[in-house]
């Protein structure tokens, strides 16, 4: 199950460098391309505000 980024995102970009598939794009909030997400949890583990959650 892919991850998504909620409105709690503060657009800090911490998750972007941690994503092994580079499926996170900049925005407010940042956006995860679900078909490319491998549900590894790297984004959730690095997010300082817990904005990355599984769908």
C-alpha positions in Angstrom: 0.0 0.0 0.0 1.5 3.3 -1.1 2.2 6.2 1.2 0.7 9.7 0.9 1.6 13.0 2.4 -1.1 14.7 4.4 -1.8 18.4 5.0 0.4 18.3 8.1 3.4 18.5 5.7 5.6 21.6 6.4 7.4 21.3 3.0 10.8 20.8 4.6 11.9 18.3 2.0 13.4 15.8 4.5 11.6 13.0 2.8 12.7 13.7 -0.8 16.4 12.6 -0.3 15.3 9.5 1.6 13.0 8.1 -1.1 14.8 5.3 -3.0 12.4 5.6 -6.0 12.4 9.5 -6.2 8.6 9.5 -6.3 8.2 12.5 -4.1 7.7 15.9 -5.8 7.9 19.4 -4.4 4.7 21.2 -3.5 2.6 22.4 -0.6 2.2 19.7 0.6 4.8 17.5 -1.1 3.2 14.8 -3.3 4.0 11.1 -3.6 3.4 9.4 -7.0 1.5 6.4 -5.7 2.3 4.0 -8.7 6.0 4.6 -8.2 5.9 4.2 -4.4 7.2 0.9 -3.1 5.9 1.4 0.4 9.3 1.2 2.1 8.4 3.8 4.8 11.6 5.8 4.3 9.5 9.0 4.0 7.5 8.2 7.2 10.7 7.4 9.1 12.3 10.8 8.3 9.3 13.1 8.4 9.6 15.4 11.5 5.8 16.0 11.6 4.5 12.5 10.7 2.9 13.7 7.5 3.7 10.6 5.5 1.1 7.9 6.1 0.1 4.7 4.4 -3.0 5.0 2.2 
